[in-house]
Amino acid sequence: MERIYESSKKGRRAYKRAALNSSELRVMEYLIGSKAASEGQLETVGESWLISSMKRRGLIKESE
């Protein structure tokens, strides 16, 4: 089963302050626009290592 991700509060705040690099901004714009996305959908916007890094930093989270 594929993982589903959504933006976290910390990620939305960083997006509003523009405290993200261009790759992270693309991922956040995609998540904010679509509310949630599967891992495969996010990998079309950003690399898999970027998704892992954003999750580790608390910018995105797995949907429950």
KEBA-361398 format. One record per residue: residue in three letters; x, y, z of N, C-alpha, C in turn. Coordinates in Angstrom, 2 decimals, decimal comma, padded with zeros to 5 digits, m for minus. Layout:
% residues N
+------+---------+---------+---------+---------+---------+---------+---------+---------+---------+
| resn |   neast |  nnorth |     nup |  caeast | canorth |    caup |   ceast |  cnorth |     cup |
+------+---------+---------+---------+---------+---------+---------+---------+---------+---------+
|  ALA |       X |       Y |       Z |       X |       Y |       Z |       X |       Y |       Z |
...
+------+---------+---------+---------+---------+---------+---------+---------+---------+---------+
***
This chain:
% residues 64
+------+---------+---------+---------+---------+---------+---------+---------+---------+---------+
| resn |   neast |  nnorth |     nup |  caeast | canorth |    caup |   ceast |  cnorth |     cup |
+------+---------+---------+---------+---------+---------+---------+---------+---------+---------+
|  MET |  000,84 | m001,18 |  000,00 |  000,00 |  000,00 |  000,00 |  000,89 |  001,25 |  000,00 |
|  GLU |  000,54 |  002,18 | m000,85 |  001,34 |  003,39 | m000,99 |  001,02 |  004,40 |  000,11 |
|  ARG |  002,03 |  005,09 |  000,55 |  001,87 |  006,08 |  001,62 |  001,21 |  007,35 |  001,07 |
|  ILE |  000,38 |  007,96 |  001,90 | m000,28 |  009,22 |  001,56 |  000,29 |  010,30 |  002,47 |
|  TYR |  000,67 |  011,42 |  001,88 |  001,26 |  012,52 |  002,63 |  000,39 |  013,76 |  002,57 |
|  GLU |  000,48 |  014,57 |  003,61 | m000,19 |  015,87 |  003,66 |  000,75 |  016,86 |  004,32 |
|  SER |  000,48 |  018,14 |  004,15 |  001,34 |  019,16 |  004,75 |  001,06 |  019,25 |  006,25 |
|  SER |  002,08 |  019,58 |  007,01 |  001,93 |  019,76 |  008,45 |  001,80 |  021,25 |  008,75 |
|  LYS |  001,46 |  021,58 |  009,99 |  001,38 |  022,99 |  010,38 |  002,72 |  023,68 |  010,18 |
|  LYS |  003,78 |  023,00 |  010,57 |  005,12 |  023,55 |  010,43 |  005,43 |  023,82 |  008,94 |
|  GLY |  005,03 |  022,90 |  008,09 |  005,26 |  023,06 |  006,65 |  004,47 |  024,21 |  006,06 |
|  ARG |  003,22 |  024,36 |  006,48 |  002,40 |  025,47 |  005,98 |  002,95 |  026,81 |  006,43 |
|  ARG |  003,45 |  026,89 |  007,68 |  004,06 |  028,14 |  008,16 |  005,32 |  028,47 |  007,37 |
|  ALA |  006,16 |  027,47 |  007,12 |  007,38 |  027,68 |  006,34 |  007,04 |  028,12 |  004,92 |
|  TYR |  005,97 |  027,57 |  004,36 |  005,53 |  027,95 |  003,02 |  005,09 |  029,41 |  002,98 |
|  LYS |  004,33 |  029,83 |  003,98 |  003,85 |  031,21 |  004,02 |  004,99 |  032,20 |  004,21 |
|  ARG |  006,02 |  031,81 |  004,96 |  007,17 |  032,70 |  005,18 |  008,19 |  032,58 |  004,06 |
|  ALA |  007,95 |  031,68 |  003,11 |  008,88 |  031,41 |  002,01 |  010,25 |  031,00 |  002,54 |
|  ALA |  010,26 |  030,16 |  003,58 |  011,50 |  029,69 |  004,19 |  011,92 |  028,33 |  003,63 |
|  LEU |  011,58 |  028,07 |  002,37 |  011,88 |  026,80 |  001,73 |  012,65 |  027,06 |  000,44 |
|  ASN |  013,41 |  026,06 |  000,01 |  014,08 |  026,22 | m001,29 |  013,08 |  025,94 | m002,41 |
|  SER |  013,48 |  026,12 | m003,64 |  012,55 |  026,02 | m004,76 |  011,95 |  024,62 | m004,91 |
|  SER |  012,73 |  023,58 | m004,67 |  012,23 |  022,20 | m004,77 |  011,18 |  021,94 | m003,70 |
|  GLU |  011,46 |  022,37 | m002,48 |  010,52 |  022,18 | m001,38 |  009,25 |  022,99 | m001,61 |
|  LEU |  009,39 |  024,17 | m002,18 |  008,21 |  025,00 | m002,50 |  007,28 |  024,29 | m003,48 |
|  ARG |  007,87 |  023,64 | m004,50 |  007,04 |  022,92 | m005,49 |  006,24 |  021,81 | m004,82 |
|  VAL |  006,88 |  021,06 | m003,92 |  006,20 |  019,97 | m003,22 |  005,09 |  020,53 | m002,34 |
|  MET |  005,38 |  021,60 | m001,59 |  004,38 |  022,19 | m000,70 |  003,21 |  022,77 | m001,49 |
|  GLU |  003,48 |  023,43 | m002,62 |  002,41 |  023,96 | m003,45 |  001,50 |  022,84 | m003,93 |
|  TYR |  002,09 |  021,72 | m004,32 |  001,31 |  020,57 | m004,77 |  000,45 |  020,03 | m003,64 |
|  LEU |  001,03 |  019,88 | m002,45 |  000,28 |  019,34 | m001,31 | m000,82 |  020,30 | m000,85 |
|  ILE | m000,53 |  021,58 | m000,82 | m001,54 |  022,54 | m000,37 | m002,67 |  022,62 | m001,38 |
|  GLY | m002,35 |  022,51 | m002,65 | m003,37 |  022,55 | m003,69 | m004,25 |  021,33 | m003,72 |
|  SER | m003,68 |  020,18 | m003,42 | m004,46 |  018,94 | m003,52 | m004,81 |  018,32 | m002,17 |
|  LYS | m004,42 |  018,96 | m001,07 | m004,69 |  018,52 |  000,31 | m003,89 |  017,28 |  000,71 |
|  ALA | m003,76 |  016,29 | m000,15 | m002,99 |  015,09 |  000,15 | m002,55 |  014,47 | m001,17 |
|  ALA | m001,46 |  013,71 | m001,12 | m000,95 |  013,07 | m002,32 | m000,22 |  011,80 | m001,95 |
|  SER | m000,22 |  010,85 | m002,88 |  000,50 |  009,61 | m002,64 |  001,99 |  009,84 | m002,88 |
|  GLU |  002,77 |  008,89 | m002,43 |  004,21 |  008,99 | m002,59 |  004,59 |  009,07 | m004,07 |
|  GLY |  003,92 |  008,32 | m004,90 |  004,19 |  008,33 | m006,34 |  003,88 |  009,68 | m006,96 |
|  GLN |  002,79 |  010,30 | m006,55 |  002,43 |  011,62 | m007,07 |  003,46 |  012,66 | m006,66 |
|  LEU |  003,93 |  012,59 | m005,43 |  004,93 |  013,55 | m004,96 |  006,27 |  013,37 | m005,65 |
|  GLU |  006,60 |  012,14 | m006,01 |  007,87 |  011,90 | m006,69 |  007,88 |  012,47 | m008,10 |
|  THR |  006,72 |  012,75 | m008,68 |  006,69 |  013,42 | m009,97 |  007,04 |  014,90 | m009,82 |
|  VAL |  006,80 |  015,45 | m008,63 |  007,10 |  016,86 | m008,35 |  008,51 |  017,02 | m007,79 |
|  GLY |  008,95 |  016,09 | m006,94 |  010,27 |  016,16 | m006,30 |  010,87 |  014,78 | m006,18 |
|  GLU |  012,15 |  014,73 | m005,92 |  012,88 |  013,47 | m005,77 |  012,47 |  012,75 | m004,48 |
|  SER |  012,68 |  011,44 | m004,43 |  012,31 |  010,66 | m003,25 |  013,12 |  011,08 | m002,02 |
|  TRP |  014,41 |  011,44 | m002,21 |  015,22 |  011,88 | m001,08 |  014,69 |  013,18 | m000,50 |
|  LEU |  014,12 |  014,03 | m001,35 |  013,55 |  015,30 | m000,90 |  012,31 |  015,05 | m000,04 |
|  ILE |  011,49 |  014,11 | m000,46 |  010,27 |  013,76 |  000,29 |  010,68 |  013,23 |  001,68 |
|  SER |  011,68 |  012,35 |  001,72 |  012,16 |  011,81 |  002,99 |  012,71 |  012,91 |  003,89 |
|  SER |  013,46 |  013,82 |  003,31 |  014,04 |  014,92 |  004,07 |  012,95 |  015,82 |  004,65 |
|  MET |  011,95 |  016,13 |  003,85 |  010,85 |  016,99 |  004,31 |  010,07 |  016,30 |  005,42 |
|  LYS |  009,89 |  015,00 |  005,31 |  009,18 |  014,26 |  006,35 |  009,99 |  014,26 |  007,65 |
|  ARG |  011,29 |  014,04 |  007,53 |  012,17 |  014,01 |  008,71 |  012,19 |  015,37 |  009,40 |
|  ARG |  012,14 |  016,47 |  008,64 |  012,15 |  017,82 |  009,20 |  010,78 |  018,26 |  009,69 |
|  GLY |  009,74 |  017,46 |  009,46 |  008,42 |  017,78 |  009,97 |  007,61 |  018,72 |  009,08 |
|  LEU |  008,02 |  018,89 |  007,81 |  007,29 |  019,77 |  006,91 |  006,08 |  019,08 |  006,29 |
|  ILE |  006,17 |  017,76 |  006,14 |  005,03 |  016,97 |  005,67 |  004,87 |  015,78 |  006,62 |
|  LYS |  003,69 |  015,18 |  006,58 |  003,44 |  014,04 |  007,46 |  002,60 |  013,01 |  006,71 |
|  GLU |  002,66 |  011,79 |  007,19 |  001,84 |  010,73 |  006,62 |  000,41 |  010,91 |  007,09 |
|  SER | m000,51 |  010,76 |  006,17 | m001,92 |  010,89 |  006,50 | m002,37 |  009,66 |  007,28 |
|  GLU | m003,29 |  009,86 |  008,18 | m003,75 |  008,73 |  009,03 | m004,98 |  008,10 |  008,50 |
+------+---------+---------+---------+---------+---------+---------+---------+---------+---------+
***
